[in-house]
Amino acid sequence: MSDAFTKPFTKAEIEAMRQATRDEEGVGRDFWAKLKRIARQIPFAEDIAAAYFCTIDAKTPSRVKLVLMGAIAYFVLPFDAVADFLPLLGFADDAAIIAAAISQVAGAITEEHRTKAREALREV
């Protein structure tokens, strides 16, 4: 496995994710801007959009929201273990973080969240 997936986050990366999760509105705005720009290039677009809809659902437990918001913040933030502009590999770290987060809270992402994600992505 690549070092990008096994090395711990730096203090700066952790602090940046903490700051991003405190600004849910800003993360949401940045999230949709980035997803619209790259949705056709990434195979996990529906998963991350469903995770986003799960985080804004009032019925979602706080712990689940925190896990998913951390993954979404990592996706949105400009720092990355693997630069997003690299062909094929650029979003591998984002996909790994999102997959790990979703696997931790999979039962919280409902079919309603997935339906909203598909509808939103149709507009992209």
VOVEX-84499 format. One line per field, with one value per residue: x, y, z of N, C-alpha, C, O, CB in turn; residue in one letter; residue number from 1. Coordinates in nm, 4 decimals. Atoms other than C-alpha are relative to their C-alpha. Glycine has a CB too. Example, Ala and Ser with C-alpha at 12.3 -4.5 7.8 and 13.67 -1.06 7.14 Angstrom:
BEGIN
nX <- c(0.0890  -0.0820);
nY <- c(-0.1190  -0.1190);
nZ <- c(0.0000  -0.0060);
caX <- c(1.2300  1.3670);
caY <- c(-0.4500  -0.1060);
caZ <- c(0.7800  0.7140);
cX <- c(0.0900  -0.0770);
cY <- c(0.1200  0.1090);
cZ <- c(0.0000  0.0730);
oX <- c(0.1936  -0.0261);
oY <- c(0.1181  0.2198);
oZ <- c(0.0665  0.0899);
cbX <- c(-0.0992  0.0414);
cbY <- c(0.0027  0.0462);
cbZ <- c(0.1246  -0.1415);
residu <- c(A  S);
num <- c(1  2);
This chain:
BEGIN
nX <- c(0.0838  -0.0756  -0.0190  0.1035  0.1170  -0.0334  -0.0663  0.0967  0.0160  -0.0821  0.0770  0.0594  0.1123  0.1068  0.0563  0.0755  0.1267  0.0820  0.0527  0.0985  0.1233  0.0693  0.0650  0.0777  0.0508  -0.1130  -0.0352  0.1047  -0.0191  -0.1215  0.0252  0.0764  -0.0814  -0.1003  0.0653  0.0497  -0.1160  -0.0702  0.0889  -0.0106  -0.1334  -0.0191  0.1020  0.0680  0.0777  0.1293  -0.0249  -0.0325  0.1195  0.0909  -0.0573  0.0321  0.1415  0.0112  -0.0493  0.0927  0.1275  0.0192  0.0151  -0.1305  -0.0678  -0.1148  -0.1249  -0.0016  -0.0252  -0.1401  -0.0826  0.0183  -0.0454  -0.1454  -0.0354  0.0363  -0.0971  -0.1240  0.0260  0.0088  -0.1181  -0.0988  -0.1144  0.0331  -0.1118  -0.0308  0.0575  0.1181  -0.0184  -0.0704  0.0939  0.0351  -0.0376  0.0291  0.1111  -0.0070  0.0025  0.1347  0.0877  -0.0306  0.0533  0.1461  0.0405  -0.0181  0.1033  0.1300  0.0063  0.0221  0.1349  0.0783  0.1429  0.0620  0.0262  0.1247  0.0363  0.0410  -0.1228  -0.0526  0.0899  -0.0334  -0.1311  0.0176  0.0694  -0.0942  -0.1044  0.0584  -0.0072  -0.1419);
nY <- c(-0.1172  -0.1243  -0.0814  -0.1030  0.0515  0.0537  -0.0956  -0.0801  -0.1391  -0.0958  -0.0897  -0.1034  0.0606  0.0227  -0.1306  -0.0475  0.0746  -0.0502  -0.1305  0.0197  0.0579  -0.1047  -0.0869  0.0913  -0.0697  -0.0164  0.1321  0.0353  -0.0815  0.0477  0.1380  0.0037  -0.0598  0.0984  0.1186  -0.0340  -0.0115  0.1265  0.1151  0.0980  0.0603  0.0852  0.1043  -0.0018  -0.1244  0.0249  0.0313  -0.1195  -0.0850  0.0614  -0.0307  -0.1402  -0.0098  0.0597  -0.0950  -0.1114  0.0566  -0.0227  0.1295  0.0656  -0.0223  -0.0920  0.0732  0.0336  -0.1259  -0.0365  0.0906  -0.0307  -0.1359  0.0065  0.0536  -0.1011  -0.1088  0.0466  -0.0053  -0.1402  -0.0789  -0.0003  0.0886  0.1372  0.0936  0.0188  -0.1157  0.0352  -0.0186  0.1139  0.0921  0.1262  0.0063  -0.1249  0.0076  0.1283  -0.0224  -0.0475  0.1169  0.0856  -0.0655  0.0047  0.1402  0.0343  -0.0698  0.0594  0.1344  -0.0160  -0.0488  0.0415  0.0122  -0.1316  -0.0541  0.0655  -0.0051  -0.1388  -0.0765  0.0421  -0.0551  -0.1423  -0.0083  0.0260  -0.1156  -0.1126  0.0260  -0.0146  -0.1413  -0.0348);
nZ <- c(0.0000  0.0109  -0.1195  -0.0040  -0.0700  -0.1311  -0.0884  -0.0760  0.0396  -0.0729  -0.0868  0.0861  0.0713  -0.0974  -0.0346  0.1164  0.0033  -0.1113  0.0392  0.1068  -0.0530  -0.0761  0.0979  0.0840  0.1182  0.0915  0.0531  0.0961  0.1205  0.0657  0.0413  0.1245  0.1064  0.0423  0.0566  0.1342  0.0885  0.0262  -0.0196  0.1094  -0.0034  -0.1177  -0.0099  -0.1298  -0.0109  -0.0656  -0.1412  -0.0777  -0.0020  -0.0980  -0.1321  -0.0277  -0.0361  -0.1329  -0.1013  -0.0195  -0.0450  -0.1436  -0.0684  -0.0077  -0.1290  0.0034  0.0247  0.1427  0.0710  -0.0196  0.0813  0.1412  0.0268  0.0078  0.1321  0.0994  -0.0143  0.0622  0.1436  0.0409  -0.0333  0.1071  -0.0224  0.0333  -0.0027  0.1414  0.0682  0.0784  0.1436  0.0591  0.0637  -0.0657  -0.1414  -0.0672  -0.0941  -0.0709  -0.1442  -0.0333  0.0046  -0.1148  -0.1197  0.0079  -0.0183  -0.1417  -0.0778  0.0313  -0.0587  -0.1440  -0.0292  0.1169  -0.0287  -0.0134  0.1336  0.0402  0.1412  0.0252  0.0243  0.1314  0.1027  0.0104  0.0644  0.1437  0.0563  0.0021  0.1006  0.1343  0.0320  0.0161);
caX <- c(0.0000  0.1208  0.2636  -0.0039  -0.2650  -0.0750  0.1170  -0.0580  -0.1974  0.0269  -0.0801  -0.1433  -0.3657  -0.5655  -0.6101  -0.7214  -0.9836  -1.1030  -1.1401  -1.3256  -1.5723  -1.6511  -1.7608  -2.0272  -2.1730  -1.8311  -1.7503  -2.0851  -2.0234  -1.6686  -1.7842  -2.0430  -1.8056  -1.5355  -1.7775  -1.9377  -1.5923  -1.4749  -1.7832  -1.7381  -1.3755  -1.4294  -1.6107  -1.7136  -1.9124  -2.2454  -2.0998  -1.9578  -2.2738  -2.4821  -2.2441  -2.2975  -2.6754  -2.6387  -2.4411  -2.7126  -2.9965  -3.1313  -3.1957  -2.8286  -2.6491  -2.3770  -2.0980  -2.1914  -2.2000  -1.8546  -1.7028  -1.8540  -1.7818  -1.4169  -1.4009  -1.5818  -1.3493  -1.0486  -1.2005  -1.2525  -0.9316  -0.6480  -0.3792  -0.3652  -0.1503  -0.1652  -0.2191  -0.5638  -0.4302  -0.2336  -0.4095  -0.5751  -0.3893  -0.4982  -0.8203  -0.7060  -0.6415  -0.9758  -1.1515  -0.9723  -1.0683  -1.4283  -1.4537  -1.3157  -1.5579  -1.8569  -1.7666  -1.7675  -2.1179  -2.2683  -2.6017  -2.6623  -2.6526  -3.0053  -3.1623  -3.3116  -2.9592  -2.8529  -3.1598  -3.0821  -2.7225  -2.8264  -3.0658  -2.8004  -2.5435  -2.7851  -2.7663  -2.3848);
caY <- c(0.0000  0.3502  0.5722  0.8268  0.5989  0.4828  0.7829  0.9844  1.3293  1.6188  1.8631  2.1234  1.8851  1.7925  2.1576  2.2442  1.9661  2.0867  2.4398  2.3166  2.1119  2.4181  2.6001  2.3635  2.6246  2.6993  2.3294  2.2756  2.5596  2.4428  2.0814  2.1470  2.3707  2.1011  1.8129  1.9919  2.0547  1.6924  1.4684  1.3025  1.2179  1.0310  0.6999  0.7825  1.1011  0.9482  0.8135  1.1470  1.3337  1.0849  1.1353  1.5103  1.4712  1.2479  1.5201  1.7809  1.5480  1.6493  1.2800  1.1875  1.1362  1.3901  1.1280  1.0184  1.3799  1.4404  1.1339  1.2214  1.5942  1.5125  1.3058  1.5756  1.8422  1.6326  1.6090  1.9859  2.1115  2.2079  1.9998  1.6361  1.3305  1.2795  1.5865  1.5815  1.6919  1.3667  1.1391  0.8321  0.8653  1.2181  1.1240  0.7886  0.9293  1.1138  0.7909  0.5972  0.8511  0.8630  0.4836  0.4479  0.7080  0.5567  0.2057  0.3359  0.4826  0.2915  0.2268  0.6005  0.6742  0.5993  0.5387  0.8885  1.0330  0.8305  0.9430  1.3078  1.2471  1.0990  1.3904  1.6483  1.4805  1.4819  1.8609  1.8545);
caZ <- c(0.0000  -0.0807  0.1925  0.0974  0.2536  0.5598  0.6858  0.9569  0.8883  0.9824  1.2527  0.9823  0.7864  1.0970  1.1919  0.8378  0.8503  1.1919  1.0601  0.7533  0.9564  1.1689  0.8534  0.7189  0.4842  0.3352  0.3015  0.1285  -0.1153  -0.1901  -0.2092  -0.4807  -0.6760  -0.6802  -0.7432  -1.0383  -1.1830  -1.1596  -1.1204  -1.4595  -1.3788  -1.0519  -1.0027  -0.6436  -0.7210  -0.6181  -0.2934  -0.1858  -0.2861  -0.0824  0.2106  0.1802  0.1871  0.4909  0.6725  0.6182  0.7203  1.0630  1.1429  1.1036  1.4371  1.5211  1.5226  1.1702  1.0529  1.1981  1.0279  0.6919  0.7188  0.7859  0.4661  0.2684  0.4083  0.2996  -0.0495  -0.0636  0.0951  -0.1378  0.0375  -0.0565  -0.0049  -0.3820  -0.6007  -0.7649  -1.1028  -1.1516  -1.4014  -1.2422  -0.9106  -0.8282  -0.6531  -0.5144  -0.1685  -0.1698  -0.2692  0.0062  0.2744  0.1549  0.1330  0.4855  0.6228  0.4447  0.5620  0.9214  0.8914  0.5979  0.7680  0.8087  0.4356  0.3224  -0.0149  0.0166  0.0392  -0.2661  -0.4624  -0.3831  -0.4902  -0.8255  -0.8854  -0.7989  -1.0237  -1.3173  -1.3018  -1.3183);
cX <- c(0.0883  0.0112  -0.1089  -0.1212  0.0316  0.0675  -0.1048  -0.0096  0.0960  -0.0898  -0.0699  -0.1211  -0.1184  -0.0665  -0.0825  -0.1337  -0.0923  -0.0635  -0.1096  -0.1304  -0.0765  -0.0802  -0.0793  -0.0511  0.1104  0.0430  -0.1024  0.0161  0.1216  -0.0171  -0.0704  0.0794  0.1013  -0.0671  -0.0526  0.1138  0.0564  -0.0885  0.0157  0.1342  0.0177  -0.1132  -0.0799  -0.0864  -0.1334  0.0179  0.0261  -0.1182  -0.1018  0.0495  -0.0309  -0.1460  -0.0266  0.0427  -0.0969  -0.1391  -0.0107  -0.0105  0.1327  0.0652  0.1257  0.1313  0.0141  0.0314  0.1470  0.0927  -0.0097  0.0492  0.1530  0.0470  -0.0306  0.0977  0.1326  -0.0110  0.0082  0.1308  0.1078  0.1222  -0.0458  0.1240  0.0475  -0.0689  -0.1129  0.0190  0.0728  -0.1010  -0.0106  0.0300  -0.0483  -0.1107  -0.0001  -0.0046  -0.1360  -0.0968  0.0225  -0.0578  -0.1520  -0.0507  0.0117  -0.1088  -0.1361  -0.0115  -0.0261  -0.1448  -0.1006  -0.1504  -0.0721  -0.0314  -0.1160  -0.0205  -0.0463  0.1221  0.0572  -0.0856  0.0284  0.1335  -0.0119  -0.0671  0.0940  0.1050  -0.0532  0.0116  0.1436  0.0425);
cY <- c(0.1234  0.0712  0.1053  -0.0457  -0.0460  0.0997  0.0850  0.1418  0.0856  0.0843  0.1071  -0.0549  -0.0211  0.1320  0.0563  -0.0719  0.0453  0.1332  -0.0158  -0.0555  0.0992  0.0906  -0.0864  0.0664  0.0175  -0.1313  -0.0417  0.0736  -0.0494  -0.1413  -0.0041  0.0606  -0.1020  -0.1201  0.0279  0.0042  -0.1363  -0.1245  -0.1075  -0.0751  -0.1010  -0.1021  0.0045  0.1246  -0.0223  -0.0291  0.1263  0.0962  -0.0555  0.0261  0.1443  0.0143  -0.0628  0.0998  0.1145  -0.0464  0.0145  -0.1314  -0.0740  0.0304  0.0857  -0.0706  -0.0341  0.1250  0.0388  -0.0856  0.0377  0.1397  0.0052  -0.0498  0.1013  0.1171  -0.0385  0.0081  0.1438  0.0763  -0.0119  -0.0886  -0.1430  -0.0867  -0.0283  0.1140  -0.0414  0.0134  -0.1171  -0.0975  -0.1322  -0.0024  0.1193  -0.0052  -0.1297  0.0188  0.0501  -0.1184  -0.0904  0.0583  -0.0095  -0.1422  -0.0417  0.0638  -0.0646  -0.1393  0.0068  0.0333  -0.0422  -0.0063  0.1329  0.0635  -0.0784  0.0059  0.1413  0.0879  -0.0331  0.0546  0.1487  0.0187  -0.0202  0.1191  0.1194  -0.0188  0.0072  0.1440  0.0450  -0.0156);
cZ <- c(0.0000  0.1340  0.0136  0.0808  0.1416  0.0930  0.0711  -0.0556  0.0811  0.0892  -0.0826  -0.0757  0.0937  0.0367  -0.1153  -0.0108  0.1125  -0.0359  -0.1046  0.0545  0.0867  -0.0926  -0.0982  -0.1275  -0.1034  -0.0622  -0.1047  -0.1316  -0.0790  -0.0542  -0.1351  -0.1153  -0.0526  -0.0654  -0.1397  -0.1009  -0.0408  0.0025  -0.1070  0.0012  0.1131  0.0126  0.1308  0.0201  0.0718  0.1486  0.0823  0.0044  0.1010  0.1420  0.0382  0.0436  0.1366  0.1074  0.0242  0.0425  0.1523  0.0782  0.0172  0.1346  -0.0161  -0.0320  -0.1482  -0.0818  0.0087  -0.0864  -0.1476  -0.0348  -0.0066  -0.1361  -0.1098  0.0055  -0.0654  -0.1524  -0.0513  0.0181  -0.1069  0.0243  -0.0262  0.0126  -0.1427  -0.0738  -0.0945  -0.1505  -0.0666  -0.0603  0.0770  0.1499  0.0813  0.1041  0.0798  0.1512  0.0463  0.0056  0.1206  0.1287  0.0018  0.0214  0.1458  0.0856  -0.0224  0.0606  0.1504  0.0333  -0.1072  0.0255  0.0090  -0.1354  -0.0588  -0.1515  -0.0378  -0.0291  -0.1379  -0.1147  -0.0201  -0.0706  -0.1504  -0.0686  -0.0119  -0.1092  -0.1420  -0.0474  -0.0265  -0.1444);
oX <- c(0.1941  -0.0791  -0.1431  -0.1928  -0.0605  0.0664  -0.2087  0.0827  0.1272  -0.2117  -0.1837  -0.2225  -0.2323  -0.1892  -0.1882  -0.2348  -0.2131  -0.1824  -0.2127  -0.2377  -0.1965  -0.1746  -0.0419  -0.0507  0.0889  0.0735  -0.0658  0.0047  0.1140  0.0339  -0.0250  0.0701  0.1168  -0.0204  -0.0405  0.0970  0.1074  -0.0373  0.0103  0.1496  0.1138  -0.2302  -0.1829  -0.1214  -0.1712  -0.0621  -0.0289  -0.1381  -0.1651  -0.0301  -0.0630  -0.1752  -0.1154  -0.0191  -0.0973  -0.2291  0.0764  0.0165  0.1390  0.0733  0.1918  0.2119  0.1227  0.1124  0.2061  0.1843  0.0915  0.1074  0.2092  0.1415  0.0478  0.1382  0.1946  0.0841  0.0605  0.1656  0.1215  0.1880  -0.1642  0.2359  0.1669  -0.1900  -0.0981  -0.0550  0.0805  -0.1956  0.0905  -0.0556  -0.0566  -0.1042  -0.0960  -0.0725  -0.1835  -0.1771  -0.0731  -0.1156  -0.2117  -0.1484  -0.0764  -0.1645  -0.2100  -0.1183  -0.0880  -0.1924  -0.2031  -0.2291  -0.1948  -0.1167  -0.1043  0.0527  -0.0258  0.1184  0.1035  -0.0335  0.0357  0.1498  0.0459  -0.0269  0.0946  0.1419  0.0232  0.0205  0.1661  0.1585);
oY <- c(0.1248  0.0639  0.1448  0.0368  -0.0665  0.0812  0.1169  0.1913  0.0538  0.0852  0.1436  0.0136  0.0071  0.1396  0.1151  -0.0095  0.0573  0.1543  0.0510  -0.0154  0.0823  0.1561  -0.0992  0.0050  -0.0054  -0.1373  -0.0944  0.0141  -0.0691  -0.1753  -0.0720  0.0126  -0.1175  -0.1681  -0.0568  -0.0343  -0.1517  -0.2355  -0.2265  -0.1770  -0.1780  -0.0669  -0.0620  0.1574  0.0570  0.0161  0.1428  0.1650  0.0213  0.0515  0.1727  0.0820  -0.0180  0.1068  0.1718  0.0355  -0.0326  -0.1340  -0.1737  0.1465  0.0823  -0.0186  -0.0223  0.1212  0.0818  -0.0333  0.0491  0.1597  0.0816  0.0044  0.1179  0.1694  0.0440  0.0476  0.1689  0.1608  -0.1161  -0.1295  -0.1747  -0.0408  -0.0460  0.1310  -0.1350  -0.0484  -0.1215  -0.1378  -0.1877  -0.0427  0.1115  0.0649  -0.1592  -0.0563  0.0115  -0.1300  -0.1437  -0.0147  -0.0403  -0.1633  -0.1097  -0.0011  -0.0890  -0.1766  -0.0834  0.0006  0.0234  0.0314  0.1370  0.1518  -0.1969  0.0736  0.1856  0.1721  0.0556  0.0930  0.1958  0.1117  0.0558  0.1591  0.1872  0.0763  0.0312  0.1702  0.1578  0.0091);
oZ <- c(0.0628  0.2174  0.1251  0.1374  0.2207  0.2147  0.0132  -0.1202  0.1958  0.0724  -0.0532  -0.0893  0.0566  0.0434  -0.0926  -0.0429  0.0920  -0.0123  -0.0981  0.0095  0.1083  -0.0483  -0.2147  -0.2342  -0.2224  -0.1813  -0.2098  -0.2388  -0.2003  -0.1610  -0.2271  -0.2283  -0.1738  -0.1687  -0.2282  -0.2166  -0.1517  -0.0113  -0.0762  -0.0660  0.1125  -0.0020  0.1415  0.1335  0.1581  0.2306  0.1911  0.1046  0.1734  0.2324  0.1535  0.1421  0.2093  0.2137  0.1332  0.0616  0.2254  0.1982  0.0892  0.1749  -0.1199  -0.1092  -0.2051  -0.1744  -0.0904  -0.1498  -0.2167  -0.1414  -0.0851  -0.1934  -0.2032  -0.0984  -0.1325  -0.2199  -0.1599  -0.0643  -0.1711  -0.0714  -0.0145  -0.0101  -0.1667  -0.0598  -0.1730  -0.2271  -0.1893  0.0073  0.1199  0.2287  0.2038  0.2050  0.1511  0.2212  0.1531  0.0981  0.1768  0.2092  0.1050  0.0932  0.1985  0.1741  0.0730  0.1091  0.2069  0.1420  -0.1254  -0.0613  -0.0005  -0.1440  -0.0899  -0.2237  -0.1508  -0.1189  -0.2097  -0.2194  -0.1336  -0.1496  -0.2281  -0.1778  -0.1146  -0.1781  -0.2355  -0.1674  -0.0704  -0.1776);
cbX <- c(-0.0954  -0.0647  0.1365  -0.0430  -0.0596  0.0877  0.0985  0.0389  -0.1466  0.0812  0.0915  0.1048  0.0421  0.0550  0.1119  0.0811  0.0260  0.0847  0.1126  0.0554  0.0311  0.1008  0.1050  -0.1169  -0.0586  0.1169  0.0074  -0.1366  0.0173  0.1173  -0.0838  -0.1327  0.0730  0.0855  -0.1144  -0.0732  0.1084  0.1084  -0.1430  -0.0179  0.1039  0.0083  0.0649  0.1021  -0.0256  -0.0727  0.1190  0.1228  -0.0635  -0.0126  0.1534  0.0275  -0.0870  0.0852  0.1346  -0.0103  -0.0126  -0.1256  -0.0968  0.0917  0.0371  0.0128  0.0050  -0.1361  -0.0876  0.0379  -0.0436  -0.1456  -0.0525  0.0544  -0.0757  -0.1445  0.0217  0.0319  -0.1381  -0.1087  0.0557  0.0452  0.0576  -0.0590  -0.0405  -0.0472  0.1086  -0.1145  0.0762  0.0882  0.0426  0.0732  0.1488  -0.0345  -0.1308  0.1272  0.1082  -0.0487  0.0227  0.1520  0.0446  -0.0484  0.0853  0.1389  -0.0054  -0.0213  0.1305  0.0906  0.0010  0.0473  -0.0193  0.0906  0.1274  -0.1188  -0.1107  -0.0786  0.1049  0.0061  -0.1488  0.0042  0.0957  -0.0839  -0.1215  0.0686  0.0622  -0.1482  -0.0602  0.0884);
cbY <- c(-0.0002  0.0919  0.0665  0.0374  -0.1138  -0.1179  0.0897  0.0045  0.0473  0.0896  0.0655  0.0537  -0.1335  -0.0693  0.0982  -0.0200  -0.1518  0.0147  0.0898  -0.0935  -0.1252  0.0834  0.0880  -0.0550  0.1366  0.0624  -0.1057  0.0296  0.1495  0.0045  -0.0733  0.0741  0.1271  -0.0458  -0.0466  0.1351  0.0818  -0.0170  0.0464  0.0704  0.1080  0.0859  -0.1347  -0.0089  0.0586  -0.1170  -0.0956  0.0703  0.0091  -0.1523  -0.0240  0.0872  -0.0676  -0.1280  0.0562  0.0813  -0.1504  0.0839  -0.0879  0.0456  -0.1345  0.0717  -0.1290  -0.0613  0.1125  -0.0142  -0.1475  -0.0140  0.0966  -0.0901  -0.1315  0.0496  0.0345  -0.1450  -0.0602  0.0686  -0.0433  0.1384  0.0156  -0.0095  -0.1317  -0.1423  0.0749  0.0851  0.1276  -0.0715  -0.0268  -0.1126  -0.0105  0.0994  0.0141  -0.0750  0.0994  0.1055  -0.0785  -0.0186  0.1480  0.0536  -0.0926  0.0449  0.1496  -0.0065  -0.0766  0.1083  0.1520  -0.1343  -0.0743  0.0919  -0.0081  0.0648  -0.1035  0.0563  -0.0293  -0.1541  -0.0216  0.0651  -0.1037  -0.1284  0.0368  0.0155  -0.1362  -0.0444  0.0817  -0.0871);
cbZ <- c(0.1205  -0.1019  -0.0027  -0.1418  -0.0777  -0.0163  -0.0795  0.1488  0.0194  -0.0974  0.1055  -0.1000  -0.0631  0.1265  0.0376  -0.1290  0.0109  0.1276  -0.0539  -0.1070  0.0804  0.0809  -0.0754  0.0784  0.0388  0.0722  0.1139  0.0581  0.0374  0.0967  0.1054  0.0169  0.0517  0.1199  0.0904  0.0021  0.0678  0.1000  0.0029  -0.1348  0.0131  0.1276  -0.0138  0.1112  -0.1395  -0.0677  0.0126  -0.0588  -0.1426  -0.0251  0.0007  -0.1244  -0.1067  0.0090  -0.0420  -0.1273  -0.0424  0.0233  -0.0771  -0.1165  0.0645  0.1331  0.0848  -0.0441  0.0572  0.1475  0.0207  -0.0376  0.1082  0.1095  -0.0270  0.0228  0.1493  0.0441  -0.0318  0.0778  0.1345  -0.0228  0.1458  -0.1415  0.0713  -0.0534  -0.0777  0.0423  -0.0252  0.1061  -0.1444  -0.0663  0.0119  -0.0995  -0.0737  -0.0388  0.0399  -0.1038  -0.1294  0.0141  0.0060  -0.1358  -0.0878  0.0491  -0.0379  -0.1521  -0.0273  0.0546  0.0126  -0.0467  0.1271  0.0795  -0.0927  0.0712  -0.0314  0.1212  0.1098  -0.0084  0.0396  0.1393  0.0596  -0.0222  0.0862  0.1370  0.0232  -0.0006  0.1124  0.0904);
residu <- c(M  S  D  A  F  T  K  P  F  T  K  A  E  I  E  A  M  R  Q  A  T  R  D  E  E  G  V  G  R  D  F  W  A  K  L  K  R  I  A  R  Q  I  P  F  A  E  D  I  A  A  A  Y  F  C  T  I  D  A  K  T  P  S  R  V  K  L  V  L  M  G  A  I  A  Y  F  V  L  P  F  D  A  V  A  D  F  L  P  L  L  G  F  A  D  D  A  A  I  I  A  A  A  I  S  Q  V  A  G  A  I  T  E  E  H  R  T  K  A  R  E  A  L  R  E  V);
num <- c(1  2  3  4  5  6  7  8  9  10  11  12  13  14  15  16  17  18  19  20  21  22  23  24  25  26  27  28  29  30  31  32  33  34  35  36  37  38  39  40  41  42  43  44  45  46  47  48  49  50  51  52  53  54  55  56  57  58  59  60  61  62  63  64  65  66  67  68  69  70  71  72  73  74  75  76  77  78  79  80  81  82  83  84  85  86  87  88  89  90  91  92  93  94  95  96  97  98  99  100  101  102  103  104  105  106  107  108  109  110  111  112  113  114  115  116  117  118  119  120  121  122  123  124);
